Amino acid sequence: MNQGPSPLLWIVTAVVLSAFTSFFVAQFAAPKSGRAQSDLLTKSSPDFHEWLHAELAITPEQEKALASIESQFERQRIDLLERIRVAGQSLASTLEAKPDDSESINNCLREINSAQGELQQVMITHFLDMKEHLSPSQATRLLQWTRESITHDR
């Protein structure tokens, strides 16, 4: 006897629908005047670099010290964002081709979560490395911005 779609399919559908809804709400409900701080983390390094100079008044000496840290972070960030993108495409393909294959779906989700976790770890390490080259007041502002970005206080 056919009992309709499996509970797993309903759960996966609800999770995917929730993710898309969250994305669109965040995109269209965000203030249009000014850039959200968390956006700087997924945009290119020049955006973050621009923010850093504007908000922290980085000196030329600090700029030199931070250049290699920024360069390394940018390479890692691009690689991890690509992993997240590819894993997301894999999840979408799996949901379309094998919606009842919970093992494959879970593997895709694990890859997305793994890459997102690595990106967060790389970002925090990046900020802590940068902090070592900033004045105490600049370091305090950077850590405050980092905390607010994590907790979405801004």
C-alpha positions, 0 to 999 in steps of 0.5 A: 500500500502506498502511504505517500512521500516518506517522512525523510522527504518531508523533512528534507523538503522543509529544511531546503525550503527553510534555507531558501526562505532564510536566504531570500529574507536576508537578501531583501529585508536587509537595509539597503544603505550600507553593507552588513558586516557579515557581507564583508566575509563573503565578498572579496578581500578588497571590500573587507580591506576597504572597511578595515581602512575606513573603520580602523584607520590602518597605518601604512606600517600596519598595512605592510604587516597585514598584507600577507595575512590578508592574502593567505586568508583570501586564498583560503576563503575563495577555496572554502566558498567554492567547496560550499558552492559545489557541495550545495550543487551536489545537494540540489542534484541529489535531492532531484535525482535521489530524493529517497537516498538519505545517506547521499543527502546526509553526505552532501549536508556533511560536506556543506557543514564541514566547509562552513565550519572550516570557513568560520575557523579560518575567519576567526584565526584570520582576525586573531592574527590581524589583532596582533598587528593592531593598536589596542583600540583597533584590536578592541574594535576588530574583536567587537565587530567580530563578535557582532558579526557572529551574533548578528548584533548589527 
